[in-house]
Amino acid sequence: AELKQMVPQNMIDLVIDMMIRLLPLYLIGISLYFSVLTHWIVRKALVRSGETIPAMRPAKEWMLPRSFVWYYLIALVLGFIFTGTGGTMIDMVLLNVTPILMFVFAVQAFAFFFFVADTRGWAKAVPIAIVVVLGPLMVLLPFIMQLLTLLGLFDVAFPIRSRLKKS
C-alpha cells in the first residue's frame, strides 16, 4: 500500500511490462544456473562412486566462436535502429539477446584472465580473485559489465592470445 503511494501507477505498470518482456532472459539465466549446478553436483557424486566422467575444459581454454562477434554487432546496430519502438517483436528479441551476449563476452573476459595468469605464471588465486571481485561488481555497476564485455569481445575478435604466447 505504501509503495503505491510513493511510486506513480504508470511507473509500476512500466516495471511490470519490462519484467514480462524479460521473461526469456530470466528463463535462460535460471536454466543455465541449474544446468551448471546440476553438472557439478552429479559429476562429484559419480566420481566418488567410481565412474570416470570428463570434466569441463579449463577456463583458460574457453573461446567463443568468432561468429558471436557478428551476432553482438548486429544486435547493437539493430538496437540503435529499433530503439524506442515499443512493444515490437524485434524490440523484445533485442532486449533479451543483448544482455545474454554481454554476459557471454564477460565470461570470455574471465577466461582471458585465466589464460593470462597461466601464460605469465601467476598464482591460480589471482584470476579466481578477479572473478570473485568483478563478478558481483558487474551486476551492480554497469560500466564494469561493459568493460568486461569489451575485453571478451576483443579476445574473440583479435588474436590477443597468440600474441601473448609469443612474448
Disulfide bonds with the S-S distance in Angstrom:
none
